[in-house]
Amino acid sequence: MNPTRLDPLLALRLAQARPQPTAAPPVTTHPDAPAPTPTPPPPEPPYEVFIRTRRPPTTDELSLLRSFVGPDAPAGRTTYTATVSRDAIESLSDLDWIFRISGSQTLNPLDQTPEG
C-alpha cells in the first residue's frame, strides 16, 4: 500500500480498523480436552471513497477501475466514487495513475442547527 496516495483521514480510519493482536488466554482445561477453536475477527466494513486519477484513465485502466467501482463507471473522468474493501484500497494505492483516495463523509446542511 502506498500511504502517500491516501487522504490522512482515510489512512487514520484504516489504521484504527485494523484488528489488534491479543494474547492467547492461559490454558486452564484438562490436557486431554480438545483445544477451543479461536473465533475469527468480524469482517471489516467496506469504505466509501473518492478515487481521483492523474488523468482520464486509458481503456485498460478504466477496465481495471470498473472492477472496483462498477461496470457503469464513465470514461473521461478523473474522479470516481466507490464502496470498496481495505484490500481494494491497498491495490489501488499502488497504481501510478491513481492520484488520491479519499474517504467519503456525510455532510450536513449549513443552515441547520446541530442536534444534541
Legacy VTK file of the C-alpha trace (Angstrom):
# vtk DataFile Version 3.0
C-alpha trace
ASCII
DATASET POLYDATA
POINTS 116 float
0.000 0.000 0.000
1.243 3.463 -0.876
0.191 5.727 2.039
1.164 8.897 0.157
-1.871 8.380 -2.089
-4.282 8.141 0.851
-6.161 11.024 2.395
-4.901 11.432 6.015
-8.352 10.770 7.499
-8.784 7.606 5.434
-5.312 6.423 6.483
-6.297 7.004 10.119
-9.578 5.108 9.676
-7.704 2.191 8.117
-5.159 2.149 10.939
-7.850 2.247 13.631
-9.879 -0.504 11.977
-7.003 -2.981 11.805
-7.567 -5.666 14.435
-5.083 -5.509 17.264
-3.323 -8.752 18.205
-4.440 -10.144 21.525
-2.605 -12.516 23.804
-3.949 -16.048 23.983
-5.709 -16.804 27.248
-3.894 -19.236 29.545
-4.885 -22.858 29.156
-6.935 -23.938 32.175
-8.640 -27.013 30.720
-7.714 -30.618 31.092
-4.776 -31.583 28.824
-6.906 -34.267 27.097
-9.748 -31.854 26.307
-9.919 -30.564 22.732
-8.464 -27.125 22.234
-11.057 -24.368 21.897
-11.419 -23.028 18.379
-10.494 -19.358 18.094
-13.210 -17.065 16.852
-12.258 -15.131 13.726
-12.395 -11.343 13.895
-15.550 -9.779 12.469
-15.302 -8.733 8.826
-14.238 -5.175 8.209
-16.981 -2.960 6.764
-16.405 -1.526 3.284
-15.184 2.034 2.858
-16.947 4.705 0.813
-14.234 6.555 -1.079
-13.455 9.023 -3.840
-10.819 7.791 -6.263
-9.004 10.565 -8.123
-6.829 9.747 -11.105
-3.953 11.816 -12.512
-5.680 11.961 -15.906
-8.671 10.279 -17.511
-7.943 6.534 -17.437
-6.933 4.663 -20.581
-9.113 1.800 -21.784
-7.125 -0.789 -19.804
-7.020 1.397 -16.690
-10.765 2.058 -16.929
-11.412 -1.666 -17.223
-9.426 -2.266 -14.034
-11.114 0.657 -12.281
-14.550 -0.687 -13.241
-13.729 -3.925 -11.421
-13.638 -1.849 -8.220
-16.115 0.957 -8.991
-18.701 -0.901 -11.036
-19.381 -1.562 -14.708
-21.134 1.770 -15.269
-18.114 3.976 -14.469
-17.979 6.555 -17.277
-14.849 7.183 -19.308
-13.171 10.589 -19.480
-13.436 11.483 -15.787
-10.783 11.905 -13.125
-12.962 11.380 -10.020
-14.940 8.234 -9.212
-16.920 7.131 -6.169
-16.846 3.581 -4.878
-17.576 1.365 -1.908
-14.501 -0.838 -1.557
-12.668 -3.108 0.871
-9.321 -2.477 2.548
-7.700 -4.843 0.034
-9.068 -2.785 -2.865
-7.731 0.427 -1.314
-4.330 -1.193 -0.876
-4.312 -2.400 -4.506
-5.491 0.896 -5.972
-2.999 2.956 -3.969
-0.129 1.077 -5.612
-1.142 2.157 -9.130
0.876 5.045 -10.602
-2.112 6.610 -12.387
-4.103 6.914 -9.131
-3.565 10.355 -7.609
-5.507 10.213 -4.324
-8.025 8.021 -2.490
-10.151 9.948 -0.003
-12.757 8.801 2.469
-16.304 9.971 1.949
-18.119 11.779 4.760
-21.746 12.633 5.420
-22.176 16.368 5.189
-24.865 18.349 6.967
-26.518 21.483 5.578
-25.054 24.684 6.992
-28.461 26.215 7.718
-29.445 23.526 10.236
-28.571 23.622 13.917
-26.799 20.511 15.216
-28.962 18.093 17.124
-27.833 17.084 20.518
LINES 1 117
116 0 1 2 3 4 5 6 7 8 9 10 11 12 13 14 15 16 17 18 19 20 21 22 23 24 25 26 27 28 29 30 31 32 33 34 35 36 37 38 39 40 41 42 43 44 45 46 47 48 49 50 51 52 53 54 55 56 57 58 59 60 61 62 63 64 65 66 67 68 69 70 71 72 73 74 75 76 77 78 79 80 81 82 83 84 85 86 87 88 89 90 91 92 93 94 95 96 97 98 99 100 101 102 103 104 105 106 107 108 109 110 111 112 113 114 115
